[in-house]
């Protein structure tokens, strides 16, 4: 093994962590090592005052750079509050929450709300075309109603007139 292929905790801790959008999301504060395999499995990121620490698994780390750690993704917390648009650019609502798969950064859908008095609904991840400055839905997306905290039925979305 070559010397340049080895990194130490000093190469990881205290570094800026940059997401796939190029934004600094915090500082690395802990490394996590699997006790059985003795391999690095992730890092903890301090996101700043008043924000919870964020665990990022090794599968989301692109590289441990000289001055920073680069991620392959953006934290799901950045999706909350984004505008949700249908494929024609019409506002459907805003992301109220992200429905995670366990404690991973993968998600099964988003909870969308049109306004403060409106009832929220779910959009499944398979109906999302793109996530960037807004969430853009596929043309034939389906709204999933929430009743008593259970997802009960899907409804076809109305077709837009061109």
C-alpha positions as a printed Julia matrix, in Angstrom:
162×3 Matrix{Float64}:
   0.0    0.0     0.0
   1.35   3.41   -0.99
   1.66   6.24    1.52
  -0.64   8.54   -0.56
  -3.39   5.88   -0.34
  -3.53   6.11    3.48
  -5.49   8.77    5.36
  -5.7    9.42    9.08
  -8.39  10.86   11.33
  -6.61  14.24   10.95
  -7.44  14.08    7.22
 -11.16  13.68    8.03
 -12.0   15.52   11.26
 -12.56  19.28   11.25
 -12.97  19.46    7.47
 -15.74  21.31    5.63
 -18.31  18.87    4.22
 -19.62  19.93    0.82
 -22.77  18.45   -0.73
 -23.34  17.67   -4.41
 -24.74  21.2    -4.94
 -21.42  22.7    -3.84
 -22.76  24.02   -0.54
 -20.94  23.62    2.77
 -23.31  21.74    5.07
 -21.06  21.59    8.11
 -17.85  20.35    9.68
 -16.9   16.69   10.19
 -16.69  15.95   13.91
 -16.66  12.15   14.31
 -15.66   9.1    12.35
 -17.62   5.86   12.61
 -15.82   2.51   12.41
 -17.48  -0.92   12.26
 -16.17  -2.78   15.31
 -16.29  -6.18   13.59
 -14.76  -5.32   10.22
 -12.55  -2.47   11.53
 -13.54  -0.37    8.49
 -14.71   3.22    8.24
 -18.5    3.33    7.68
 -19.29   7.06    7.91
 -18.82  10.47    9.5
 -20.86  12.8    11.7
 -21.32  16.38   10.54
 -21.93  19.34   12.84
 -24.4   21.46   10.84
 -24.08  24.47   13.14
 -25.91  26.07   16.04
 -29.47  24.86   16.54
 -29.27  22.16   13.86
 -28.94  18.45   14.65
 -25.78  16.53   13.85
 -26.0   14.6    10.6
 -24.61  11.1    10.02
 -23.39  10.42    6.48
 -22.58   6.86    5.44
 -19.46   6.08    3.43
 -21.62   5.33    0.35
 -22.5    9.06    0.17
 -18.89  10.28    0.37
 -17.28  10.95   -3.01
 -13.82  11.85   -1.72
 -11.81  12.88    1.29
 -10.05  15.94   -0.12
  -7.18  17.98    1.27
  -9.4   20.78    2.61
 -12.86  19.24    2.51
 -15.01  16.14    2.22
 -17.12  15.97   -0.94
 -20.47  14.18   -0.93
 -22.27  12.46   -3.81
 -25.66  13.8    -2.68
 -27.42  16.56   -0.77
 -29.0   15.95    2.64
 -32.73  15.33    2.46
 -33.26  18.17    4.94
 -32.46  20.57    2.08
 -35.57  19.37    0.22
 -37.98  20.59    2.93
 -39.65  23.84    1.93
 -38.9   23.51   -1.79
 -41.62  24.37   -4.3
 -43.19  21.34   -6.02
 -44.0   21.8    -9.71
 -45.86  19.54  -12.12
 -44.38  18.78  -15.54
 -46.05  21.92  -16.96
 -44.45  24.22  -14.36
 -47.62  24.73  -12.3
 -47.08  24.93   -8.53
 -48.55  21.89   -6.78
 -47.42  22.88   -3.28
 -44.34  22.86   -1.05
 -42.38  19.99    0.5
 -43.47  19.66    4.11
 -41.45  16.54    4.89
 -39.35  13.78    3.34
 -40.43  10.18    3.87
 -37.18   8.34    4.53
 -36.27   4.71    4.2
 -34.96   4.05    7.69
 -32.17   6.42    8.72
 -30.68   6.57    5.24
 -30.61   9.5     2.81
 -32.83   7.5     0.42
 -36.51   8.33    0.45
 -39.79   6.76   -0.64
 -41.64  10.02   -1.2
 -42.36  13.56   -0.11
 -45.21  15.03    1.91
 -46.6   18.04    0.03
 -48.86  20.81    1.3
 -50.54  23.48   -0.84
 -51.08  26.03    1.94
 -51.36  26.4     5.7
 -54.99  25.26    5.83
 -54.79  22.58    3.14
 -54.57  18.86    3.75
 -51.14  17.37    2.92
 -50.65  14.54    0.45
 -47.83  12.21   -0.59
 -45.92  12.1    -3.86
 -43.93   8.87   -4.23
 -40.28   9.06   -5.29
 -41.07   7.17   -8.52
 -43.22  10.16   -9.58
 -40.41  12.7    -9.12
 -38.5   13.66  -12.24
 -35.92  16.0   -10.73
 -34.92  17.71   -7.49
 -32.91  20.93   -7.69
 -34.06  24.45   -6.81
 -37.57  22.94   -6.94
 -39.08  19.47   -7.09
 -40.32  18.68  -10.6
 -42.83  15.87  -11.02
 -43.24  13.47  -13.92
 -46.15  14.03  -16.32
 -48.45  11.28  -14.98
 -47.7   11.63  -11.28
 -50.21  10.42   -8.7
 -51.33  12.09   -5.5
 -51.53   9.7    -2.53
 -53.99  10.78    0.16
 -53.14  10.56    3.85
 -55.92   9.43    6.2
 -55.3    8.68    9.87
 -51.56   8.55    9.23
 -51.97   5.78    6.65
 -51.55   6.05    2.93
 -54.85   4.73    1.59
 -55.38   5.45   -2.07
 -53.9    7.01   -5.16
 -55.71   9.57   -7.26
 -54.96  10.46  -10.83
 -53.84  14.04  -11.19
 -55.91  16.23  -13.48
 -54.5   16.62  -16.99
 -53.23  20.09  -17.79
 -54.44  21.85  -20.9
 -51.62  22.88  -23.2
